């Protein structure tokens, strides 16, 4: 009888401890920048939204062969068919970040902020290789062009975000934005770019109206506040 009472008390204590333990944030959110992206944080601030239980998110590639695992500080990959393929590979990751896989599962774009919601957002592309990953900056030339379009804010760094892949993983749609929190005359202005992922060459530039109207199906909630 005493044993049953003791066991019941242990079970009750474990239940209380589990109920009080902070929940781990383990579910990616709908894309903020891209409708097909996976946003890797509960909300927009990185401070008020900090998950007390930490972050542990799994996002699979479209073909299901590759799994990206996101913790508080890094992103790692696992190949279902070759578990040692990415064993030595890890990518530092910011609190506010969004992953956008190419439809052919050969690459992904990582859009992340260096300082919370009002920080500077930038994009890196990671292409899967037989022995790991290659990394590139697809927005470098687009950024230089965008700065020429809106030169009146030299102290603010534009946001560069990935919204859609084209032709497998050979081209990428980017949206560039003058920060909305700045004091610039052109704050919140945007332009769209189609770039060659390998070399970063600008293939096409679209004005703001064309982006907000023509790319509406592929952009995320940031560009559709209604």
N, C-alpha and C positions, 0 to 999 in steps of 0.2 A: 504493500500500500504506500509506504513511504517512498519507494522507488518510483511509483507512478506519479506521485505528487512532485518529486524532484524533476522528473522528466518533463512534466507539464510546465513547471516553472522555467526550465531551460528553453523549451519551445517558445514560451511567451516572451522570454528575454530576447531571444534571437529575432522574433517577429518585431519587437519594439525597436531593436537596433537597426534592422533592415528598413523599417518605416522611417527612421530618422536619418538614415544615410542619404546624402545628396544624390540625386539621380544623375547618371552619366548621360551626356548629350550624344545620342547615337543615331540620329536620323537627319539626313541631309534635307534642306529646305528647297522649295522651288527657286529657280535662278532669279537673281536680282538684275543682272545685266543681260543674260541670255535666257530665253524661254526654255531652252534645252539644257541649260546649265544646272549644276547642283551647288547650292549655296551651303557653305560648311560652318555656319554659325547660327545661333537661335534668332538673332535680330540684327539691328543696324549699328549698334554703338561700340561693341567690344568691351565695354566697361559694365554698363547696367545689365547687359545680356550674358555676362560671364557665367558659364555653367559650373556650379560649385562641385559637381561630381567629375568634372573634366570632360574632354571630348574624345570620342572613339567612334568614328564613322567609317563605314565600308561603302564604296561606290564601285560598281562593276563596269567594265567596258561594255559597249553595245553587244558584242558577241559573247560576253560572259566568260571569256578566257582569262582576262586580267582583272585582278581586284586591286583597287587603290584603298589603302587603309590610312586614315587621317587621325592623328592624335593631337595633343595640345600644340606640339612644336614641329612635327614632321609628317611627311607623306611617304609611305613606302608602297611597293608593288609586289604582288605575288602572281606568278604565272601558273595557272592550274595544271598545265601540261609539262612545265619545267620549273619546279619549285626553287632551283638554285639560280635561275636566270637573273633575278634582281636582288640577290642576297646581299650584295655590297652597295646597294643604291638606296639613298634616302634624300628627300628634298625638304629643306627648311620651309615651314609654312606659317603665314601670319594668322592671326585670329580671324580676320575677315578675309575670306577667300572663296572663290568659285571655280569649280572644275567643269570643263566642257570637252567631252570626248568627241573625236572625229567619228563619223558614222561607220567608217571602215575599221575602227578600233586600232589604227596604226599610230595614233598620236593623241595628245590631249593638250588643251590650253589651260593655264592656271592664271586666273586674274585675282590679284590680291592687293590689299592696302598696306602702306607702310606706317599708318597712324590712325587707325579707326575709320569711322564712316566719313570723316572729313579729311582723311589723309589722301595721299596720292596713290591712285590705282594704276597698276601696270600689268603687262601680260608677258608670260614666258611660255614657249611651246616646247613640249617634251615628246620626242619621236622615239618609238620603240625600235631598238636594235637587237640583234641576236645575242649580244653580250651585255645589254643594259639600255641606257637612254642617251640620246643626244639632246642638247638644249640650245634654243635660239631665241632671239628677240625679234619678233615679227613686226613690231610697231615703230622701229627706229626711224625709217624714212618717212612714214606717215606722220610721225610726231614733228619732224622738221618741217614738213609741208604745212601742218596745222598751225604751227607757231607763226609761219608767214601769213596765214589767213587772219590771225588774231594777235597782232604784235603789241597791243597796247597794255599788256599785263605781264611784264618781264619777271615779276617776282613770284608769280604763281605757275605751278607745273601742271599741265593738262593731264586729265585722266585718260588712260588708254585701256579699253576693255574689249574682250572677245565676245562676239554674239552669234557667230554661225560659221560652220565649215562648208567649203565648196569643193567639188571634184575630189572626193575622198578626203585627203588631208594635204592637198597641194596648195589650196588657197583658203584664206581666212577673211571673214568680215570683221572689221574692227569699228568701234565707235569711239571718237575722241571728243572730250568734253572740257570746256573751260569750267573750273570748279564753281559750284553754285554758292559756296560760302565766301567767295572772294569779293573784293571791292572793285573788281574790274568792270568796265563798261560792258564787256561782252560776256559776263558770267552766265553760265548755264548753256552757252551756245555749243552746238555739236556739229560734227560732220562725220560722214561714213567713208570708210576706205575698204577696198578689196585689195589684199596684198598677197604677193607670192610668199609662201611661208619659208621656203629655203633661203632666198636672198633678201626678202623683205621689200622687194620692189613694189611700188604702188601701181596697181593695174587700173584702178578706177577710184575716183573721189566723188561722193554724192553730197549735195547740200543738205542742210538740216531738214527742210520740208520733205525731201525725198526719203530720208532716213526714217523720220517719224511716221510717214505714211506707208512707204514701200517696204520697210523692214519691220513693220508692226508685228508680224507673225513670229519673228525670231528674236525680238528684243524682250527683255524682262520688265519687271515692275518699275524699275527706276525710270524708264522712259514711257511708262504708262501709268502715271499716278492716279488716274481715274479708275 
